[in-house]
Amino acid sequence: MKKQRGMGFFGTLIVVIAGIMVVLAGLRIAPAYIEYFAVKSILRTMASSAEVQGGNTKEIRSAFDKRASMDNIGSIKGEDLDISKSGNETIVSANYTVKTPLAGNASVVIDFSASTSRK
């Protein structure tokens, strides 16, 4: 008798199904990360702008909302921003959670945190 070499049909099928599940989960989660990087980009841009350094809380929130609407960001609004002072520097932080459904009643919850601080 010859010994079988390699993977059989069912082993290959299981590997392919697992691979497809990982790819589909990644496709569902990717928009949340794309949006997070857009929020980070907005905060990085705002960090050096006069809107943040010389503006009040209302102006900062309004500036964020304008930029977020251009980038089609829906997970966080200007009213959700944490704005504080550290010496002469104004620090704007965005802490939010995104819940993404995967399949049926299974979901992924991701916590994001971005800030204008240079730490």
Beta strands, then each sheet from edge to edge (+ up, - down):
strand 1: 82-86
strand 2: 89-103
strand 3: 106-115
sheet 1: 1+ 2- 3+
end
